[in-house]
Amino acid sequence: MGVLIYFICIICIAAMVYFTRSKTMQYLLTTLFIIVQLVFNYLLFFEKDFFTSIFFRPDALSSIFITILTITGITTLINSFVYFSKRNEHAIHRSIYLSSLFMLFACINGAFLSDNINILWILAEATTLCISLLIYHERHEESLEATWKYFFVSTIGLSFSFIGILLLNTATNVSGFSSLTFSALMSQQIQITNELLFQISFMLIVIGFSVKMGVFPLHTVCIDAHSVAPGPVSAIISTSLMNVGFVSVFRFFMLFSHTNLYIWINHVMLIIGVLSLLFATVYMLKVDNYKRLIAYSSIEHMGLISIGIAAGGIAYYAVIFHLIIHSLTKSSLFYQTSQFVGIYRSKHIDDTGGYFNISPSGGILVLLLFLVIMGIPPSGLFFTKFMIFQSLIASGYLWLVVIILILLVFILWGFGKNILHILFLKEPKEVEERKPKINPWENVPQFILLGLALYIGINPPDFLINIINEAIQYLPK
């Protein structure tokens, strides 16, 4: 009942903002959406039964990522209005943008809460429709191409996952629509009746959701979307939308972690993670577009997440903790790309430079975000990577740890070289003549997210540790 009320509220707000052309009304409706989201998030922790139904069931995993969406969603809306203020936007375009963004948040929340496998798939597909409208927001030839690519590949990819879900009926002792709920399946012992079909089924599910998670093999479509989407939209794609893919894959992984093909599933996740990391390394060394550079960094992190899932043990805790910090910092970094575009009027790294002189507060912010994203102490990502490597070594993968460390060194060099180019190299002559100015207040939301990420990484609160442990309690120790 609670989820239905939430969806009705969001649909009404999205409809009103779509039909209004007044900036004042758009501000008010956005504020109303934020209030609804905050109340929803509050009740999720203190009135869980209110959201429990046939299709939806709140748990620790959904609570974590809905909270992350609430935090980054508020900053995304703030930065969206900053983005609007620097463009001569048509009122109808703003309305479509905000309406699509509200519906996207609702679909992501629904996907996190979904207990029914089929409903999860439907809501994951619904995010494709919403995000496609946002990718096309700037309405030029490149955005049109990226939009239809994203829509086409995402639809085809999720069709694979749907076929994989259907094959579960034949490959296991699970049958019937009503039994396809994660809570029901977790409470029974799943028997694999046809190993070959099960392997095909799991591969199709992972391949399909890889388009949302941003890992091999369907990771490339996210890169194209990032390169043309507005900065705030890129932030959502790289954080909460990728988290939808992770939660989907992770729930299926938990279902089958106690079957006799657990080791085979681990190998699949390990291969996907290493290939994602390899692709990210190769392209980060040669890319000349700062939005694509940051997007490939997200592929790197999701590759590490896949490796962590395969490593098991303490790495289960590490991957969720890693995603929390990654979501806070990566969204901040993408908000900054909107400022880059406004200053340099180009997305090519060679056309940038002198950002520290143009915006000292922004320069400090980007430098700190870079250090956190790269996992340089005191970044919390340093500790999560350490835990993942510890689990790999305990599983007998010391040789793989060495390979991963070598790839991470190349990524650090490629990412660092380009970030330092943007920050410290002499600014282009054309930019110097225009003398662009950035209001330091625009960076306040990013500093808040950065401070939160640093605090969580250095001194994680007890309630956060407990809820992460609750989210992974069903996995093998």
C-alpha positions as CSV (number, residue, x, y, z in Angstrom):
1,M,0.0,0.0,0.0
2,G,2.8,2.4,0.9
3,V,4.6,1.9,-2.4
4,L,1.4,2.5,-4.3
5,I,0.8,5.8,-2.4
6,Y,4.4,6.8,-3.2
7,F,4.0,6.1,-6.9
8,I,0.7,7.9,-7.1
9,C,2.3,11.0,-5.4
10,I,5.3,11.0,-7.8
11,I,3.1,10.5,-10.9
12,C,0.9,13.4,-9.9
13,I,4.0,15.7,-9.2
14,A,5.6,14.6,-12.5
15,A,2.3,15.3,-14.4
16,M,2.0,18.7,-12.8
17,V,5.6,19.7,-13.6
18,Y,5.2,18.5,-17.2
19,F,2.2,20.8,-17.8
20,T,3.6,23.9,-16.0
21,R,5.9,26.4,-17.7
22,S,6.5,28.6,-14.7
23,K,9.9,28.5,-13.1
24,T,8.4,29.3,-9.7
25,M,6.0,26.4,-10.0
26,Q,8.8,24.1,-11.1
27,Y,10.8,25.1,-8.0
28,L,7.8,24.5,-5.8
29,L,7.0,21.1,-7.4
30,T,10.6,20.0,-7.1
31,T,10.6,21.0,-3.4
32,L,7.4,19.0,-3.0
33,F,9.1,16.0,-4.7
34,I,12.1,16.3,-2.3
35,I,9.7,16.3,0.7
36,V,7.9,13.2,-0.6
37,Q,11.2,11.4,-1.1
38,L,12.4,12.3,2.3
39,V,9.2,11.1,4.0
40,F,9.3,7.9,2.0
41,N,12.9,7.3,3.0
42,Y,12.2,8.0,6.7
43,L,9.2,5.7,6.7
44,L,11.3,3.0,5.0
45,F,13.5,2.8,8.1
46,F,10.8,3.2,10.8
47,E,7.6,1.8,9.3
48,K,8.8,-1.0,7.0
49,D,5.6,-2.9,7.2
50,F,3.8,0.0,5.5
51,F,5.7,-0.8,2.3
52,T,5.4,-4.6,2.4
53,S,3.1,-6.1,-0.2
54,I,2.9,-8.9,-2.7
55,F,5.4,-7.3,-5.1
56,F,7.5,-5.2,-2.8
57,R,9.4,-5.9,0.4
58,P,11.9,-3.5,2.0
59,D,15.1,-5.0,3.4
60,A,18.6,-3.8,4.4
61,L,19.9,-3.8,0.8
62,S,17.1,-1.6,-0.5
63,S,17.2,0.7,2.4
64,I,20.9,1.4,1.8
65,F,20.6,2.3,-1.9
66,I,17.3,4.2,-1.6
67,T,19.0,6.4,1.0
68,I,21.9,6.9,-1.4
69,L,19.4,7.8,-4.1
70,T,17.7,10.3,-1.8
71,I,21.0,12.1,-1.0
72,T,22.3,12.2,-4.5
73,G,18.9,12.8,-5.9
74,I,18.5,16.1,-3.9
75,T,21.9,17.3,-5.1
76,T,21.1,16.2,-8.6
77,L,18.0,18.4,-8.6
78,I,19.9,21.3,-7.2
79,N,22.6,21.0,-9.8
80,S,20.0,20.6,-12.5
81,F,18.6,24.1,-11.8
82,V,22.2,25.4,-11.8
83,Y,22.6,23.7,-15.2
84,F,19.3,25.3,-16.4
85,S,20.4,28.8,-15.3
86,K,23.4,28.7,-17.6
87,R,21.4,27.7,-20.7
88,N,18.7,29.4,-22.6
89,E,16.3,26.5,-21.9
90,H,12.8,26.3,-23.4
91,A,10.2,25.9,-20.6
92,I,8.8,22.8,-22.2
93,H,12.3,21.2,-22.2
94,R,12.7,21.9,-18.5
95,S,9.3,20.4,-17.8
96,I,10.1,17.2,-19.7
97,Y,13.5,17.0,-18.0
98,L,12.1,17.3,-14.5
99,S,9.1,15.1,-15.2
100,S,11.4,12.3,-16.6
101,L,13.8,12.7,-13.6
102,F,11.0,12.4,-11.1
103,M,9.7,9.2,-12.8
104,L,13.2,7.8,-13.0
105,F,13.7,8.2,-9.3
106,A,10.4,6.5,-8.7
107,C,11.3,3.6,-10.9
108,I,14.7,3.2,-9.3
109,N,13.2,3.2,-5.8
110,G,10.7,0.6,-7.0
111,A,13.5,-1.6,-8.5
112,F,15.4,-1.5,-5.2
113,L,12.2,-2.5,-3.2
114,S,11.0,-5.1,-5.7
115,D,10.6,-8.6,-4.2
116,N,9.1,-10.1,-7.4
117,I,11.6,-10.9,-10.1
118,N,9.3,-10.0,-12.9
119,I,8.4,-6.6,-11.4
120,L,12.1,-5.9,-10.9
121,W,12.6,-6.5,-14.6
122,I,9.7,-4.3,-15.6
123,L,11.0,-1.4,-13.5
124,A,14.5,-1.8,-14.8
125,E,13.1,-1.5,-18.3
126,A,11.1,1.5,-17.2
127,T,14.3,3.3,-16.2
128,T,15.4,2.9,-19.8
129,L,12.5,5.0,-21.0
130,C,13.0,7.7,-18.5
131,I,16.8,8.0,-18.9
132,S,16.5,8.1,-22.7
133,L,14.4,11.3,-22.5
134,L,17.1,12.8,-20.2
135,I,20.0,11.7,-22.5
136,Y,18.3,13.5,-25.4
137,H,17.7,16.7,-23.4
138,E,20.2,18.9,-25.3
139,R,18.5,17.8,-28.6
140,H,21.5,17.7,-31.0
141,E,22.7,15.0,-33.5
142,E,25.1,13.4,-31.0
143,S,22.5,13.2,-28.2
144,L,19.9,11.7,-30.7
145,E,22.4,9.0,-31.7
146,A,23.4,8.2,-28.1
147,T,19.7,8.1,-27.1
148,W,18.6,5.5,-29.7
149,K,21.8,3.5,-29.0
150,Y,21.1,3.4,-25.3
151,F,17.4,2.6,-25.8
152,F,18.0,-0.1,-28.4
153,V,20.9,-1.9,-26.6
154,S,19.2,-1.6,-23.1
155,T,16.0,-3.1,-24.5
156,I,17.8,-5.9,-26.2
157,G,20.0,-6.6,-23.2
158,L,17.1,-6.7,-20.8
159,S,15.3,-9.0,-23.2
160,F,18.2,-11.4,-22.7
161,S,17.7,-11.2,-18.9
162,F,14.0,-11.8,-19.3
163,I,14.7,-15.0,-21.3
164,G,17.1,-16.0,-18.5
165,I,14.4,-15.5,-15.9
166,L,12.0,-17.6,-17.9
167,L,14.6,-20.4,-18.2
168,L,14.8,-20.6,-14.4
169,N,11.5,-22.5,-14.4
170,T,13.0,-25.2,-16.5
171,A,16.5,-25.2,-15.0
172,T,15.4,-25.3,-11.3
173,N,12.6,-26.6,-9.1
174,V,11.1,-23.1,-9.1
175,S,7.9,-22.7,-11.1
176,G,5.0,-20.3,-11.4
177,F,4.7,-16.5,-11.3
178,S,3.7,-16.3,-7.6
179,S,6.8,-18.2,-6.5
180,L,9.2,-15.9,-8.4
181,T,9.9,-13.7,-5.3
182,F,13.3,-13.2,-3.8
183,S,12.0,-13.6,-0.2
184,A,10.2,-16.9,-1.0
185,L,13.1,-18.3,-2.9
186,M,15.6,-17.4,-0.2
187,S,13.5,-19.4,2.3
188,Q,13.7,-22.6,0.4
189,Q,16.5,-24.8,-1.0
190,I,16.8,-24.3,-4.7
191,Q,17.6,-27.4,-6.6
192,I,19.2,-27.1,-10.1
193,T,17.5,-29.8,-12.3
194,N,19.3,-28.9,-15.5
195,E,22.9,-27.5,-15.1
196,L,23.3,-26.5,-18.7
197,L,20.1,-24.6,-18.8
198,F,20.8,-23.0,-15.5
199,Q,24.2,-21.8,-16.7
200,I,22.7,-20.3,-19.8
201,S,20.0,-18.7,-17.7
202,F,22.4,-17.1,-15.3
203,M,24.6,-15.9,-18.1
204,L,21.6,-14.3,-19.9
205,I,20.5,-12.6,-16.6
206,V,24.0,-11.1,-15.9
207,I,24.5,-10.1,-19.6
208,G,21.1,-8.3,-19.6
209,F,21.6,-6.4,-16.3
210,S,25.2,-5.6,-17.3
211,V,23.7,-2.7,-19.4
212,K,22.5,-1.1,-16.1
213,M,25.4,-2.2,-13.9
214,G,27.9,-0.9,-16.4
215,V,30.1,-4.0,-16.7
216,F,31.3,-6.2,-19.6
217,P,29.8,-7.0,-22.1
218,L,27.1,-4.2,-22.5
219,H,29.0,-1.5,-20.8
220,T,29.8,0.6,-23.9
221,V,26.3,2.0,-24.3
222,C,26.6,3.8,-20.9
223,I,29.8,5.5,-22.1
224,D,28.0,7.0,-25.1
225,A,25.2,8.2,-22.9
226,H,27.6,9.9,-20.5
227,S,29.4,11.8,-23.3
228,V,26.2,13.7,-24.3
229,A,23.9,13.7,-21.3
230,P,23.8,16.8,-19.0
231,G,26.2,16.5,-16.0
232,P,23.4,15.9,-13.4
233,V,22.0,13.1,-15.6
234,S,25.5,11.5,-16.0
235,A,25.7,11.6,-12.2
236,I,22.5,9.5,-11.9
237,I,23.6,7.1,-14.6
238,S,27.0,6.5,-13.0
239,T,25.6,6.0,-9.5
240,S,22.0,5.0,-8.8
241,L,21.3,3.5,-12.2
242,M,24.4,1.4,-12.0
243,N,23.3,0.5,-8.4
244,V,20.1,-0.8,-9.9
245,G,22.1,-3.2,-12.0
246,F,24.2,-4.2,-9.0
247,V,21.2,-4.9,-6.8
248,S,19.6,-6.9,-9.5
249,V,22.6,-9.1,-10.1
250,F,23.4,-9.3,-6.4
251,R,20.0,-10.6,-5.5
252,F,20.2,-13.3,-8.1
253,F,23.7,-14.1,-6.9
254,M,22.4,-14.5,-3.3
255,L,19.7,-16.8,-4.5
256,F,22.1,-19.2,-6.1
257,S,25.1,-18.9,-3.7
258,H,24.0,-22.0,-1.8
259,T,23.6,-24.2,-4.9
260,N,26.1,-26.7,-6.3
261,L,27.1,-24.3,-9.0
262,Y,28.3,-21.6,-6.6
263,I,31.9,-21.9,-7.7
264,W,31.0,-21.7,-11.4
265,I,28.9,-18.5,-10.7
266,N,31.9,-17.0,-8.9
267,H,34.1,-17.7,-11.9
268,V,31.5,-15.9,-14.2
269,M,31.5,-12.8,-12.0
270,L,35.3,-12.9,-11.8
271,I,35.7,-13.0,-15.6
272,I,33.2,-10.2,-16.1
273,G,35.0,-8.1,-13.4
274,V,38.5,-8.5,-14.9
275,L,37.3,-7.9,-18.4
276,S,35.5,-4.7,-17.3
277,L,38.7,-3.5,-15.5
278,L,40.8,-4.3,-18.6
279,F,38.5,-2.4,-21.0
280,A,38.4,0.6,-18.6
281,T,42.2,0.6,-18.4
282,V,42.8,0.5,-22.1
283,Y,40.3,3.3,-22.9
284,M,41.3,5.5,-20.0
285,L,44.8,5.6,-21.4
286,K,43.7,7.0,-24.7
287,V,40.4,8.8,-24.2
288,D,40.3,12.6,-25.0
289,N,36.9,13.4,-23.6
290,Y,36.7,14.2,-19.9
291,K,33.1,12.9,-19.5
292,R,34.0,9.6,-21.2
293,L,37.1,9.5,-19.0
294,I,35.0,9.7,-15.8
295,A,32.5,7.3,-17.2
296,Y,35.3,4.7,-17.8
297,S,36.3,5.2,-14.2
298,S,32.8,4.0,-13.3
299,I,33.3,0.9,-15.4
300,E,36.6,0.3,-13.5
301,H,34.8,0.5,-10.1
302,M,31.9,-1.7,-11.2
303,G,34.5,-4.2,-12.5
304,L,36.1,-4.2,-9.0
305,I,32.6,-4.7,-7.5
306,S,32.1,-7.8,-9.7
307,I,35.5,-9.1,-8.6
308,G,34.6,-8.5,-5.0
309,I,31.3,-10.5,-5.4
310,A,33.4,-13.4,-6.8
311,A,36.0,-13.1,-4.0
312,G,33.4,-13.6,-1.2
313,G,34.1,-13.4,2.5
314,I,34.8,-9.9,3.8
315,A,34.6,-8.6,0.1
316,Y,30.8,-8.9,0.3
317,Y,30.9,-6.1,3.0
318,A,33.5,-4.2,0.9
319,V,31.5,-4.1,-2.3
320,I,28.4,-2.4,-0.7
321,F,30.6,0.0,1.3
322,H,32.5,0.7,-1.9
323,L,29.3,1.5,-3.8
324,I,28.2,4.0,-1.1
325,I,31.4,6.0,-1.3
326,H,31.6,5.7,-5.0
327,S,28.0,7.0,-5.4
328,L,28.7,10.1,-3.3
329,T,32.0,11.0,-5.0
330,K,31.3,10.1,-8.6
331,S,28.1,12.1,-8.6
332,S,30.0,15.2,-7.4
333,L,32.6,14.7,-10.1
334,F,30.0,14.6,-12.8
335,Y,28.3,17.8,-11.4
336,Q,31.7,19.5,-12.0
337,T,31.7,18.5,-15.7
338,S,28.7,20.9,-16.2
339,Q,31.1,23.6,-15.1
340,F,33.8,22.3,-17.4
341,V,31.4,22.5,-20.4
342,G,30.3,26.0,-19.5
343,I,33.9,27.3,-19.1
344,Y,35.6,25.5,-22.0
345,R,32.7,25.0,-24.4
346,S,34.2,21.7,-25.3
347,K,34.4,18.2,-23.9
348,H,37.9,17.5,-25.2
349,I,40.7,17.4,-22.6
350,D,43.1,19.2,-24.9
351,D,40.8,22.2,-24.9
352,T,40.9,22.6,-21.1
353,G,43.4,23.9,-18.5
354,G,43.7,26.4,-15.7
355,Y,40.6,25.3,-13.9
356,F,42.3,26.0,-10.5
357,N,42.7,29.7,-11.5
358,I,39.2,30.0,-12.9
359,S,37.5,28.4,-9.9
360,P,39.8,27.8,-6.9
361,S,37.1,26.1,-4.8
362,G,36.1,23.9,-7.8
363,G,39.8,23.1,-8.3
364,I,40.3,22.0,-4.7
365,L,37.0,20.0,-5.0
366,V,38.1,18.1,-8.2
367,L,41.5,17.4,-6.8
368,L,40.1,15.9,-3.6
369,L,37.4,13.9,-5.5
370,F,40.1,12.5,-7.7
371,L,42.1,11.3,-4.6
372,V,39.0,9.7,-3.1
373,I,37.9,8.0,-6.4
374,M,41.4,6.6,-6.9
375,G,41.4,5.1,-3.4
376,I,44.3,7.1,-2.0
377,P,44.3,7.2,1.8
378,P,42.4,8.4,3.7
379,S,39.8,7.5,1.1
380,G,37.4,4.8,2.2
381,L,37.9,3.2,-1.2
382,F,41.4,2.3,-0.2
383,F,40.1,0.1,2.6
384,T,37.4,-1.5,0.4
385,K,40.0,-2.4,-2.2
386,F,42.2,-3.8,0.5
387,M,39.4,-6.0,1.7
388,I,38.7,-7.2,-1.8
389,F,42.4,-8.1,-2.3
390,Q,42.5,-9.8,1.1
391,S,39.6,-12.0,0.0
392,L,41.2,-12.8,-3.3
393,I,44.4,-13.8,-1.7
394,A,42.6,-16.0,0.8
395,S,40.9,-17.7,-2.1
396,G,44.2,-18.4,-3.8
397,Y,44.2,-15.6,-6.4
398,L,47.4,-13.8,-5.5
399,W,48.4,-13.8,-9.2
400,L,45.2,-12.1,-10.1
401,V,45.7,-9.4,-7.4
402,V,49.1,-8.6,-9.0
403,I,47.4,-8.2,-12.4
404,I,44.7,-6.0,-11.0
405,L,47.2,-3.8,-9.2
406,I,49.1,-3.3,-12.4
407,L,45.9,-2.3,-14.2
408,L,45.0,0.1,-11.4
409,V,48.5,1.7,-11.7
410,F,47.8,2.4,-15.4
411,I,44.4,3.8,-14.5
412,L,45.9,6.0,-11.8
413,W,48.4,7.4,-14.4
414,G,45.8,7.9,-17.2
415,F,43.2,9.5,-14.9
416,G,45.7,11.6,-13.0
417,K,47.4,12.9,-16.0
418,N,44.2,14.2,-17.5
419,I,42.8,15.6,-14.3
420,L,46.0,17.5,-13.6
421,H,45.9,18.8,-17.2
422,I,42.4,20.3,-16.5
423,L,43.4,21.7,-13.2
424,F,46.9,23.1,-13.7
425,L,47.9,23.5,-17.4
426,K,47.6,27.0,-18.8
427,E,44.1,27.8,-19.7
428,P,43.3,28.2,-23.4
429,K,43.7,31.7,-24.9
430,E,40.0,31.9,-25.9
431,V,39.0,31.0,-22.3
432,E,41.4,33.5,-20.9
433,E,39.9,36.3,-23.0
434,R,36.4,35.5,-22.0
435,K,37.3,35.4,-18.3
436,P,34.6,33.0,-17.2
437,K,33.5,33.1,-13.5
438,I,32.1,30.3,-11.4
439,N,30.0,31.1,-8.3
440,P,31.6,29.3,-5.4
441,W,28.2,28.5,-3.9
442,E,27.6,26.1,-6.8
443,N,30.2,23.8,-5.3
444,V,28.5,23.6,-1.9
445,P,26.4,20.4,-2.6
446,Q,29.5,18.7,-3.9
447,F,31.6,19.6,-0.9
448,I,28.8,18.2,1.3
449,L,28.8,14.9,-0.6
450,L,32.7,14.8,-0.4
451,G,32.6,15.5,3.3
452,L,30.1,12.7,3.9
453,A,32.1,10.3,1.8
454,L,35.3,11.1,3.7
455,Y,33.6,10.8,7.1
456,I,32.0,7.5,6.2
457,G,35.3,6.1,4.9
458,I,37.3,7.1,7.9
459,N,34.7,6.6,10.7
460,P,31.8,4.5,9.5
461,P,28.8,4.8,11.9
462,D,27.8,1.6,13.7
463,F,24.3,1.7,12.2
464,L,25.8,1.7,8.7
465,I,28.1,-1.3,9.6
466,N,25.1,-3.2,11.0
467,I,22.8,-2.6,8.0
468,I,25.5,-3.7,5.6
469,N,26.1,-6.8,7.6
470,E,22.3,-7.4,7.6
471,A,22.2,-7.0,3.8
472,I,24.8,-9.8,3.3
473,Q,23.8,-12.2,6.1
474,Y,22.4,-14.8,3.7
475,L,25.6,-15.2,1.7
476,P,28.2,-17.9,2.4
477,K,30.7,-17.0,5.1
